[in-house]
Amino acid sequence: MKNIVNGFRNALLFILIGGFFPLGAQHQHQHRHQHRYHGGRSGGGLNIVCSFSDYASIAAYIAGPDAQVQFIAHGEQDPHFVAPKPSYAMMLNKADMWITTGMDLEIWSTTLLDKARNRQVMDGEIGFVSVSDGVRVLQKVEKADRTEGDIHLMGNPHINTGPLNWKIIGLNITTGLIKVDPANADYYQANLREFNDMIDRALFGDELVDIFGGETLLKLLDNNTLYTFLEKEYEGEKLLNKLGGWLKKAEPFRGKKIIAYHKNWAYFAETFGLEIVGYIEPKPGIPPSAKHVQQIIQTIEDQQIKLMLVASYFEKNSPQSIADKTGIKAVYLPLFVGAMPEIKDNFQLIDYWIDQINRNIK
């Protein structure tokens, strides 16, 4: 599976110029499908600004090397809280496109857009891209009540953690690119098709994708029938034996119960079969009380939970205290591309998460 994503990484080495992401050593593996730029190069040298690095990584791939792609929230930052610096407003002032979640994650962006005075990238205008359009949003809130903490009224906005959502994110970015640069529509659509194929092969491995196609497999995974389907026999053996990619790699922790600090792992957990049975935050954005910490400790002991996931930008005292008292393994993971020098794209990020969970859940 690492071989599959190497083409994406190699393409980014040409795209990400001027410190877009920290570039380390090349990956050791060679990819048999080297990236091809279809229909010539992209036109116009578009100036694209993204709310954070995961969207920028996808946008850079689809837009191609002629586009300048920047982002505001860096990989080690909490995307909920970004200071609206004048330099960010200047970035947006010169932007042809603004790519954001489109929910209520980046509430700081409203101030920046007002200061940028660039009508083209305002909500509803040609250069505004909401990547969440069409995503099946989890944990929607039926009643707006701020006493419940930092509630996301439109549902869980951490859509970047679920690889099934990347296709929708990529499609929304491609649609935006075509709106601002229609002359290169074929180019952007070809890059999107290649990006989607990489997602399919990263999730399922080459063999199942070659037999059934990625779209069929994604539909089965999305409606929770994939593993039932894979129990069927094909050419004398169960289809499950042909499963590869991330889903094969994640089999050791599928069905396991875990604790999380915040609800930012919901989409990842749904795709890979983790069951989150409790949160260190009693309510989103509210630090845990001593009483709540004791309740989490009781849950861990009663259900013999072995693993806790914490985005690395959160405070460490509460999870470490719980780990010390229960023996649960607290795993601090970067939530975004670029949070660690070796994580330069979305594919490497999922690789890292799965590796770390497998290493610590035993």
PADREN-11128 format. One record per residue (C-alpha): x, y, z; residue number from 1. Coordinates in steps of 0.05 Angstrom, whole numbers, plus 5000, padded with zeros to 4 digits. Example, Ala and Ser with C-alpha at 12.3 -4.5 7.8 and 13.67 -1.06 7.14 Angstrom:
BEGIN
<u=5246&v=4910&w=5156&k=1>
<u=5273&v=4979&w=5143&k=2>
***
This chain:
BEGIN
<u=5000&v=5000&w=5000&k=1>
<u=5058&v=5047&w=5013&k=2>
<u=5079&v=5036&w=4942&k=3>
<u=5011&v=5061&w=4918&k=4>
<u=5018&v=5128&w=4951&k=5>
<u=5090&v=5142&w=4929&k=6>
<u=5066&v=5172&w=4864&k=7>
<u=5025&v=5222&w=4903&k=8>
<u=5086&v=5239&w=4945&k=9>
<u=5132&v=5246&w=4885&k=10>
<u=5084&v=5293&w=4850&k=11>
<u=5081&v=5337&w=4912&k=12>
<u=5157&v=5345&w=4912&k=13>
<u=5149&v=5384&w=4848&k=14>
<u=5085&v=5420&w=4870&k=15>
<u=5103&v=5441&w=4940&k=16>
<u=5154&v=5497&w=4928&k=17>
<u=5179&v=5548&w=4977&k=18>
<u=5167&v=5512&w=5042&k=19>
<u=5095&v=5490&w=5032&k=20>
<u=5110&v=5426&w=5071&k=21>
<u=5175&v=5407&w=5104&k=22>
<u=5209&v=5360&w=5055&k=23>
<u=5251&v=5304&w=5083&k=24>
<u=5284&v=5244&w=5050&k=25>
<u=5249&v=5210&w=4993&k=26>
<u=5210&v=5147&w=5011&k=27>
<u=5250&v=5084&w=4998&k=28>
<u=5197&v=5048&w=4958&k=29>
<u=5185&v=5058&w=4883&k=30>
<u=5115&v=5066&w=4857&k=31>
<u=5096&v=5029&w=4794&k=32>
<u=5044&v=5082&w=4774&k=33>
<u=5084&v=5146&w=4768&k=34>
<u=5040&v=5208&w=4767&k=35>
<u=5022&v=5234&w=4698&k=36>
<u=4997&v=5304&w=4685&k=37>
<u=4941&v=5293&w=4635&k=38>
<u=4928&v=5342&w=4578&k=39>
<u=4988&v=5386&w=4589&k=40>
<u=5000&v=5432&w=4648&k=41>
<u=4949&v=5471&w=4686&k=42>
<u=4939&v=5543&w=4665&k=43>
<u=4941&v=5610&w=4698&k=44>
<u=4983&v=5597&w=4760&k=45>
<u=4923&v=5598&w=4807&k=46>
<u=4933&v=5625&w=4878&k=47>
<u=4897&v=5577&w=4925&k=48>
<u=4891&v=5587&w=5001&k=49>
<u=4866&v=5530&w=5046&k=50>
<u=4843&v=5532&w=5118&k=51>
<u=4892&v=5477&w=5137&k=52>
<u=4944&v=5429&w=5110&k=53>
<u=4902&v=5367&w=5094&k=54>
<u=4861&v=5405&w=5043&k=55>
<u=4923&v=5439&w=5015&k=56>
<u=4955&v=5370&w=5003&k=57>
<u=4895&v=5347&w=4962&k=58>
<u=4888&v=5414&w=4926&k=59>
<u=4961&v=5414&w=4906&k=60>
<u=4955&v=5346&w=4874&k=61>
<u=4893&v=5363&w=4834&k=62>
<u=4912&v=5434&w=4815&k=63>
<u=4982&v=5414&w=4791&k=64>
<u=5050&v=5446&w=4795&k=65>
<u=5032&v=5513&w=4765&k=66>
<u=4985&v=5530&w=4823&k=67>
<u=5010&v=5564&w=4886&k=68>
<u=4976&v=5528&w=4944&k=69>
<u=4982&v=5556&w=5015&k=70>
<u=4947&v=5541&w=5081&k=71>
<u=4934&v=5577&w=5146&k=72>
<u=4928&v=5527&w=5203&k=73>
<u=4992&v=5486&w=5208&k=74>
<u=4995&v=5412&w=5222&k=75>
<u=5010&v=5420&w=5296&k=76>
<u=4956&v=5471&w=5309&k=77>
<u=4886&v=5463&w=5336&k=78>
<u=4842&v=5484&w=5276&k=79>
<u=4788&v=5509&w=5323&k=80>
<u=4832&v=5566&w=5347&k=81>
<u=4874&v=5605&w=5298&k=82>
<u=4893&v=5678&w=5311&k=83>
<u=4869&v=5720&w=5251&k=84>
<u=4937&v=5751&w=5234&k=85>
<u=4941&v=5807&w=5183&k=86>
<u=4988&v=5764&w=5141&k=87>
<u=4932&v=5713&w=5133&k=88>
<u=4885&v=5767&w=5109&k=89>
<u=4937&v=5788&w=5058&k=90>
<u=4941&v=5716&w=5033&k=91>
<u=4866&v=5715&w=5023&k=92>
<u=4867&v=5784&w=4990&k=93>
<u=4908&v=5755&w=4933&k=94>
<u=4873&v=5688&w=4929&k=95>
<u=4835&v=5660&w=4870&k=96>
<u=4805&v=5606&w=4914&k=97>
<u=4792&v=5596&w=4988&k=98>
<u=4783&v=5523&w=5009&k=99>
<u=4752&v=5510&w=5077&k=100>
<u=4710&v=5457&w=5112&k=101>
<u=4647&v=5497&w=5103&k=102>
<u=4619&v=5478&w=5171&k=103>
<u=4633&v=5512&w=5238&k=104>
<u=4704&v=5487&w=5249&k=105>
<u=4742&v=5548&w=5224&k=106>
<u=4700&v=5602&w=5257&k=107>
<u=4761&v=5647&w=5256&k=108>
<u=4758&v=5651&w=5180&k=109>
<u=4700&v=5700&w=5180&k=110>
<u=4744&v=5755&w=5210&k=111>
<u=4799&v=5740&w=5159&k=112>
<u=4752&v=5742&w=5100&k=113>
<u=4724&v=5809&w=5123&k=114>
<u=4794&v=5838&w=5129&k=115>
<u=4817&v=5808&w=5063&k=116>
<u=4768&v=5849&w=5021&k=117>
<u=4768&v=5797&w=4965&k=118>
<u=4697&v=5788&w=4941&k=119>
<u=4716&v=5728&w=4897&k=120>
<u=4730&v=5683&w=4956&k=121>
<u=4671&v=5702&w=4999&k=122>
<u=4618&v=5649&w=5015&k=123>
<u=4574&v=5640&w=4954&k=124>
<u=4623&v=5670&w=4905&k=125>
<u=4662&v=5633&w=4850&k=126>
<u=4726&v=5625&w=4889&k=127>
<u=4695&v=5597&w=4953&k=128>
<u=4700&v=5521&w=4962&k=129>
<u=4664&v=5484&w=5018&k=130>
<u=4696&v=5415&w=5018&k=131>
<u=4642&v=5385&w=5064&k=132>
<u=4586&v=5392&w=5012&k=133>
<u=4559&v=5322&w=5001&k=134>
<u=4595&v=5290&w=5060&k=135>
<u=4553&v=5244&w=5104&k=136>
<u=4563&v=5284&w=5168&k=137>
<u=4566&v=5246&w=5234&k=138>
<u=4542&v=5269&w=5303&k=139>
<u=4493&v=5321&w=5279&k=140>
<u=4463&v=5365&w=5334&k=141>
<u=4388&v=5370&w=5338&k=142>
<u=4385&v=5425&w=5391&k=143>
<u=4433&v=5484&w=5395&k=144>
<u=4454&v=5490&w=5467&k=145>
<u=4520&v=5522&w=5484&k=146>
<u=4516&v=5495&w=5555&k=147>
<u=4536&v=5429&w=5523&k=148>
<u=4605&v=5458&w=5507&k=149>
<u=4638&v=5476&w=5442&k=150>
<u=4583&v=5442&w=5402&k=151>
<u=4590&v=5440&w=5326&k=152>
<u=4518&v=5456&w=5307&k=153>
<u=4526&v=5427&w=5237&k=154>
<u=4555&v=5361&w=5261&k=155>
<u=4625&v=5334&w=5268&k=156>
<u=4670&v=5375&w=5222&k=157>
<u=4732&v=5332&w=5227&k=158>
<u=4717&v=5301&w=5159&k=159>
<u=4791&v=5299&w=5139&k=160>
<u=4803&v=5240&w=5185&k=161>
<u=4760&v=5194&w=5143&k=162>
<u=4791&v=5171&w=5077&k=163>
<u=4722&v=5157&w=5048&k=164>
<u=4710&v=5233&w=5052&k=165>
<u=4772&v=5249&w=5011&k=166>
<u=4737&v=5234&w=4946&k=167>
<u=4682&v=5284&w=4962&k=168>
<u=4734&v=5335&w=4985&k=169>
<u=4772&v=5324&w=4921&k=170>
<u=4709&v=5330&w=4879&k=171>
<u=4690&v=5396&w=4912&k=172>
<u=4760&v=5423&w=4901&k=173>
<u=4759&v=5401&w=4828&k=174>
<u=4691&v=5434&w=4818&k=175>
<u=4720&v=5498&w=4847&k=176>
<u=4781&v=5495&w=4802&k=177>
<u=4738&v=5487&w=4740&k=178>
<u=4696&v=5547&w=4760&k=179>
<u=4756&v=5593&w=4765&k=180>
<u=4796&v=5560&w=4708&k=181>
<u=4746&v=5526&w=4660&k=182>
<u=4798&v=5522&w=4604&k=183>
<u=4834&v=5467&w=4643&k=184>
<u=4774&v=5426&w=4664&k=185>
<u=4799&v=5362&w=4631&k=186>
<u=4866&v=5368&w=4666&k=187>
<u=4835&v=5375&w=4735&k=188>
<u=4785&v=5319&w=4724&k=189>
<u=4840&v=5272&w=4701&k=190>
<u=4881&v=5287&w=4764&k=191>
<u=4819&v=5275&w=4806&k=192>
<u=4808&v=5207&w=4774&k=193>
<u=4880&v=5188&w=4789&k=194>
<u=4874&v=5213&w=4861&k=195>
<u=4810&v=5173&w=4871&k=196>
<u=4843&v=5110&w=4845&k=197>
<u=4899&v=5120&w=4895&k=198>
<u=4848&v=5124&w=4952&k=199>
<u=4815&v=5059&w=4929&k=200>
<u=4880&v=5022&w=4925&k=201>
<u=4905&v=5050&w=4991&k=202>
<u=4842&v=5026&w=5026&k=203>
<u=4830&v=4958&w=4994&k=204>
<u=4895&v=4939&w=4959&k=205>
<u=4903&v=4927&w=4884&k=206>
<u=4872&v=4858&w=4878&k=207>
<u=4801&v=4874&w=4901&k=208>
<u=4801&v=4941&w=4864&k=209>
<u=4822&v=4906&w=4799&k=210>
<u=4765&v=4856&w=4807&k=211>
<u=4707&v=4899&w=4830&k=212>
<u=4728&v=4971&w=4822&k=213>
<u=4736&v=5022&w=4877&k=214>
<u=4667&v=5052&w=4875&k=215>
<u=4633&v=4985&w=4888&k=216>
<u=4679&v=4970&w=4947&k=217>
<u=4670&v=5040&w=4976&k=218>
<u=4594&v=5033&w=4974&k=219>
<u=4599&v=4966&w=5010&k=220>
<u=4645&v=4996&w=5063&k=221>
<u=4601&v=5057&w=5071&k=222>
<u=4538&v=5017&w=5084&k=223>
<u=4573&v=4967&w=5130&k=224>
<u=4565&v=4907&w=5084&k=225>
<u=4637&v=4900&w=5060&k=226>
<u=4659&v=4845&w=5108&k=227>
<u=4595&v=4804&w=5096&k=228>
<u=4609&v=4810&w=5021&k=229>
<u=4681&v=4789&w=5030&k=230>
<u=4659&v=4723&w=5062&k=231>
<u=4636&v=4700&w=4993&k=232>
<u=4680&v=4654&w=4954&k=233>
<u=4714&v=4674&w=4889&k=234>
<u=4758&v=4628&w=4848&k=235>
<u=4761&v=4577&w=4904&k=236>
<u=4776&v=4622&w=4963&k=237>
<u=4743&v=4675&w=5005&k=238>
<u=4747&v=4745&w=4979&k=239>
<u=4771&v=4766&w=5048&k=240>
<u=4838&v=4734&w=5031&k=241>
<u=4846&v=4785&w=4974&k=242>
<u=4836&v=4845&w=5019&k=243>
<u=4897&v=4890&w=5024&k=244>
<u=4914&v=4962&w=5038&k=245>
<u=4896&v=5000&w=5101&k=246>
<u=4836&v=4955&w=5117&k=247>
<u=4880&v=4894&w=5118&k=248>
<u=4933&v=4930&w=5158&k=249>
<u=4880&v=4954&w=5209&k=250>
<u=4850&v=4885&w=5221&k=251>
<u=4886&v=4876&w=5288&k=252>
<u=4845&v=4933&w=5319&k=253>
<u=4779&v=4927&w=5282&k=254>
<u=4724&v=4920&w=5334&k=255>
<u=4767&v=4944&w=5392&k=256>
<u=4740&v=4992&w=5444&k=257>
<u=4780&v=5055&w=5457&k=258>
<u=4778&v=5122&w=5494&k=259>
<u=4789&v=5187&w=5457&k=260>
<u=4803&v=5257&w=5481&k=261>
<u=4759&v=5294&w=5432&k=262>
<u=4710&v=5275&w=5377&k=263>
<u=4760&v=5286&w=5321&k=264>
<u=4770&v=5211&w=5309&k=265>
<u=4697&v=5196&w=5291&k=266>
<u=4706&v=5187&w=5216&k=267>
<u=4770&v=5147&w=5223&k=268>
<u=4738&v=5102&w=5275&k=269>
<u=4677&v=5089&w=5231&k=270>
<u=4720&v=5069&w=5171&k=271>
<u=4766&v=5023&w=5210&k=272>
<u=4718&v=4994&w=5260&k=273>
<u=4742&v=5025&w=5325&k=274>
<u=4689&v=5035&w=5379&k=275>
<u=4698&v=5098&w=5420&k=276>
<u=4665&v=5086&w=5487&k=277>
<u=4684&v=5150&w=5523&k=278>
<u=4716&v=5219&w=5517&k=279>
<u=4764&v=5253&w=5564&k=280>
<u=4729&v=5319&w=5549&k=281>
<u=4660&v=5313&w=5583&k=282>
<u=4634&v=5362&w=5531&k=283>
<u=4672&v=5388&w=5470&k=284>
<u=4721&v=5443&w=5489&k=285>
<u=4708&v=5435&w=5564&k=286>
<u=4767&v=5410&w=5606&k=287>
<u=4751&v=5347&w=5646&k=288>
<u=4732&v=5354&w=5720&k=289>
<u=4759&v=5307&w=5773&k=290>
<u=4691&v=5273&w=5774&k=291>
<u=4691&v=5261&w=5699&k=292>
<u=4763&v=5235&w=5701&k=293>
<u=4742&v=5185&w=5754&k=294>
<u=4683&v=5162&w=5710&k=295>
<u=4731&v=5151&w=5651&k=296>
<u=4777&v=5111&w=5697&k=297>
<u=4719&v=5068&w=5718&k=298>
<u=4698&v=5056&w=5646&k=299>
<u=4770&v=5036&w=5627&k=300>
<u=4774&v=4987&w=5685&k=301>
<u=4704&v=4958&w=5676&k=302>
<u=4713&v=4946&w=5601&k=303>
<u=4788&v=4932&w=5603&k=304>
<u=4803&v=4984&w=5550&k=305>
<u=4875&v=4985&w=5527&k=306>
<u=4882&v=5047&w=5483&k=307>
<u=4868&v=5122&w=5486&k=308>
<u=4875&v=5167&w=5425&k=309>
<u=4895&v=5239&w=5436&k=310>
<u=4909&v=5291&w=5381&k=311>
<u=4979&v=5317&w=5397&k=312>
<u=4957&v=5390&w=5403&k=313>
<u=4916&v=5375&w=5466&k=314>
<u=4941&v=5382&w=5537&k=315>
<u=4976&v=5320&w=5563&k=316>
<u=4963&v=5323&w=5638&k=317>
<u=4893&v=5292&w=5639&k=318>
<u=4907&v=5234&w=5592&k=319>
<u=4974&v=5220&w=5626&k=320>
<u=4941&v=5219&w=5695&k=321>
<u=4889&v=5170&w=5670&k=322>
<u=4943&v=5127&w=5638&k=323>
<u=4983&v=5126&w=5702&k=324>
<u=4923&v=5104&w=5743&k=325>
<u=4896&v=5050&w=5696&k=326>
<u=4953&v=5026&w=5653&k=327>
<u=4917&v=5046&w=5589&k=328>
<u=4964&v=5066&w=5533&k=329>
<u=4957&v=5140&w=5515&k=330>
<u=4976&v=5149&w=5442&k=331>
<u=4988&v=5221&w=5420&k=332>
<u=4977&v=5227&w=5345&k=333>
<u=4987&v=5285&w=5297&k=334>
<u=4919&v=5303&w=5269&k=335>
<u=4942&v=5338&w=5205&k=336>
<u=4991&v=5334&w=5148&k=337>
<u=5057&v=5368&w=5164&k=338>
<u=5051&v=5361&w=5240&k=339>
<u=5113&v=5317&w=5236&k=340>
<u=5168&v=5326&w=5183&k=341>
<u=5158&v=5256&w=5156&k=342>
<u=5083&v=5265&w=5144&k=343>
<u=5078&v=5303&w=5080&k=344>
<u=5011&v=5280&w=5053&k=345>
<u=4944&v=5251&w=5074&k=346>
<u=4965&v=5180&w=5056&k=347>
<u=5027&v=5182&w=5100&k=348>
<u=4983&v=5209&w=5156&k=349>
<u=4936&v=5148&w=5155&k=350>
<u=4996&v=5102&w=5149&k=351>
<u=5025&v=5133&w=5212&k=352>
<u=4960&v=5128&w=5251&k=353>
<u=4949&v=5055&w=5235&k=354>
<u=5021&v=5038&w=5250&k=355>
<u=5019&v=5072&w=5318&k=356>
<u=4952&v=5042&w=5338&k=357>
<u=4976&v=4972&w=5319&k=358>
<u=5040&v=4983&w=5358&k=359>
<u=5004&v=5005&w=5421&k=360>
<u=4939&v=4965&w=5424&k=361>
<u=4971&v=4898&w=5437&k=362>
***
